[in-house]
Amino acid sequence: MTVSGRKAPFPIFDSHLHLDPEGRGVEAAKEFQRAGGTGLMLVHKPYHSIPCTKKEDFVRSFEVTISMAEKVRAQTGLLVLVALSPHPAELTGLRPDMGLDKAKGLMLDALECCAAFVKEGKAHALGEIGRPHYPVGPDVWAASNELLLAGLKHAKELGCAAVLHTESATPEVFRELAAMATSVGIGLDKVVKHFSPPIIDVKDNFGLFPSVLAGKDAAQKALAQGTRFMLETDYIDDNRRPGAVLGPGTVPRRTLELFQNGTLTEEQAFVIHRDNPTNVFGAGKG
């Protein structure tokens, strides 16, 4: 792999990236590859073209994500893992038309479908599971926590990772989420805090696995605390928000910058971009 005239002697993995057939799709994955990327976790997202109001809608949307992964593998040769789940924010979208209990039941049914895809080997993790990142009433919060626990239980039974979407993470939030995970018996190394700030020390993240947003300083701050983390862009592939959250080439560029300026060693890069994704997600080596 040669990038900007320099050879990167290690894999580069983006632990949280979305693609959309109505967005750039495979072209965004090719940009990631051109920047030096070798593997990614493709995380399901709600698609504007598939409003999900019944289980069959959710299944169809999950199949779109699986198909996108297949297309990226075929056209790039990248390692592509898949995480599936109804998005936590969909609960509040469904509630006005069907009521909270029915909406929660539909989300639980959708989670069951995702578990089946993992069993079939078409997906490798459940995610994003969790709760809204915006203020909601106590009834929605309680229902969201029920869904979060259900997702964690499925992941425990499947032996796969759970990718969490929650409010902004602080040590106290990490403590609460870790307690929930422990209550269902899932190993904390299998519980990934998506969109994590660089809170790497286990005394502060209580054993959850940080997937750090690869902003300008976050990777360097994370690295200063150790190598127990992964890097993500949370690229959403929405033409209405080009480049949001971070562009698809960000993780490779950030990694190579740190390597080239001597901040990141080759050994550390292998841990972050090969060993950690392999141990957490249980498939492939980037």
Secondary structure, DSSP 8 states (H G I E B T S, - for coil): -EETTEE--S--EEEEE---TTSSTHHHHHHHHHTT--EEEEE----TTS--SSHHHHHHHHHHHHHHHHHHHHHH--EEEEEE---TTHHHHHHHHH-HHHHHHHHHHHHHHHHHHHHTTS-SEEEEEE--SS---HHHHHHHHHHHHHHHHHHHHHT-EEEEE-S---HHHHHHHHHHHHHHT--GGGEEEEEE-S--SHHHHTT-EEEEE--TTHHHHHHTT-S--EEE--B---TTSTT-SS-TTHHHHHHHHHHHTTSS-HHHHHIIIIIHHHHHH-S---
